[in-house]
Amino acid sequence: MLKLLQNVYLKNPESSDLGLKIISNSIEMVNELGFESFTFKKLGERIESPESSIYRYFENKRPV
């Protein structure tokens, strides 16, 4: 399992099924698309969840 630094998230993604889905799909998408082409909008479409649900966990895609 990937260990996330506390200062990179607003809500711990390991605390819910949605959070874990966000993390696993984000990793896959960054590998497929590259970091610059990866967006929360695309991630939301892939996991079939509103983009706003991702912002509950992460303020943005940039690491601290």
N, C-alpha and C positions, 0 to 999 in steps of 0.2 A: 504494500500500500504506500502511496505517495504521502509524505509528511508535509503539510502546509504550514507556513509561517503564520502566526496569528495576525500580524499586521497587514496581511494581504486580503483579508476577507472581513465583511461586516457581520455576517452570520456564519457560523461554522458549517461548511457544506457536508461534513461528515455526520451531521446531526439529523439528516433526513434522506429519504430515498431520492427526492428531487435534487438535493445538493450533490449526492454521489453521482447522479446521472449527469449533472452539469460538469463535474470534474472529468469523468471518464470520456464524455463526448467532446469536451474541450481539447483534451489531449489528442484524441483521434483527429479532430478537425485541424488543429495546428499542424500536425504531421502531414495531413493531406493538402491543406491550403497554404500553409505558411502563416507566420504570426501576423503579418501586415494585412493579409486577406481575411483573416478570422475576425468575425464580428459577433456581438451578442445577438443581433437580429438573426444571423444565419444559425447560430446555436439554438435559439428559441424555435426556429422552424424545424430543425433537426430533432429536437427532443419534444416537439409538439407542446410547447409551453410558451406563454407570453414572454416577450423580451423583458418585461418589467419584473418577472419572477427571478430572473438572473441578477438583476440589480439589487434585489433583497440580500443577496449573498456577496456580490462584488460591486464596488463603486465603478470600476472600469477594468479594462484588460491589461493595463500597464502594471508591471510588478513595482513594488515600492523600492 
